[in-house]
């Protein structure tokens, strides 16, 4: 049992962390100061995919379940994002904030969408709105202090804890991979920001979180209130925008991380209540 836990930690945490650190450096320096810096954010998604393939078997195409769709969404997202970053297609990057959540929610919730049930459609609309807010806030912090990476890391850890307590261990595992990959990228940007959180990071890493968030809402019995609170994590930089210390490269990310703990702690506390959820169709 201890050996299984150790192997899971190595592959599910150590591998994505190390891969993100390595790939960020490779992209940053191998492709030149200009293009390399622009596309380095894709390291989060690349590290996630490498680790996903190592921990879980790569699904056949076309995928059927939401868990099988996840790596393809991340793959398509990072490839498109890398192209947008390399081409400096700022208008298309901004459009991805709305288009990408629509694609994700539409594909993951296809059965609910075609069922035309009022309750299901309302749920999809709310999840889509949450996805737009999440990606919008990530896109707002593509330059400067790594607030985008901090919020993805905090939200992933919080959602993983909620999913684990809700019996969705498979979802908790992929969120752990996403958190570790984001952490590796974050180390490159603290205490001084070095590479932006570009379209590859937005569509790859941000898309991964939105996909898992959507899956948790639609296909698990985990508390929806607890999961919804995780979307508030991405608003942490907005709530602290008038505090001068947030603009300091070394201190700002720590402050945002501390503020992010509030909705995470509340969400975990809600999920900890008996009957908070117990099944998953990931």
C-alpha angles and dihedrals in degrees: 000000000000090000091053091050091048092050091048091052092048095048098033099043112008096047098050091043093052093040093052092050092049098043093047089055093045094050092042097053106022095058098045134260094287107040094026093057092046096053100035092098087072087076091085094060094040091052090047092053094047091050094043090055090049095049099035131026115260108255124239121252127279092040120212111190125056090248090056091048094052099078091045092052090050091045094049090043097052094045092051091042093052089053092050092048093048092048094043089232096171096168092053091048089055091048090053088068089073103022098050097054088048091054093046097046091042093052097041094043097039095127093050090046094053092042089067092208111160094226093047093048091049090051092050091049091053092047090049091051090050090050092052091050092049095050092042091056092046091050090049089063100044090123132039125022113015096252092139092058092044093054094046089050093049094044092047093051092046094046090047091055091048092048092048092052088048092056095254097125094158091057091047089053096054090045088054089053091050092048093050093047090049090048091055091053090045091057088062090056102046135116084004126026111240108163131030128244093243135175093286090057092041096051097031105040096020090046090051092055094045089050093051092043090052091048092051092052096045106034110028135064091227112132108280090204091057091048093046090056089061089067087062089064089075090059092060095097090049093054091051099043094111095055112097095210090064089069092060108103096224101035101036097070090048091053092049090048091052092049090048090059090069099069089035092055092046092048093049091048091053092047090049091064113104112267093026091137140303116189141064136192095190 
